[in-house]
Amino acid sequence: MKTTHISIKELAAFIGVSTDTIRRAVRKGEIPSTRVRTALRFDLQEVSTYMQRNAEARFGTGSSCAPGGSAGRARGDQPPPSKTGAQFLGNGS
């Protein structure tokens, strides 16, 4: 079976990040790439598998903290008070 490799622009658009983010991930070894002359090429299936493994290693299997999960601030938790003097009123005033 022949694998299709996509460009850095196509991968960035597919994942929803900038091309600079993709380049940084390649340099850090977070996603696999193939160099064709001066261009980087990516096997989408291989990148997807690699990213899933990285997320599991970093956040644990099935964790809602993994990218794309639904983790967020616990209900009722408020952000820490700022030192800017700005106040947020709960009644819209």
Secondary structure, 3 states (H helix, E strand, C coil): CCCCEEEHHHHHHHHCCCHHHHHHHHHHCCCCCEEECCEEEEEHHHHHHHHHHHHHHHHCCCCCCCCCCCCCCCCCCCCCCCCCCCCCCCCCC
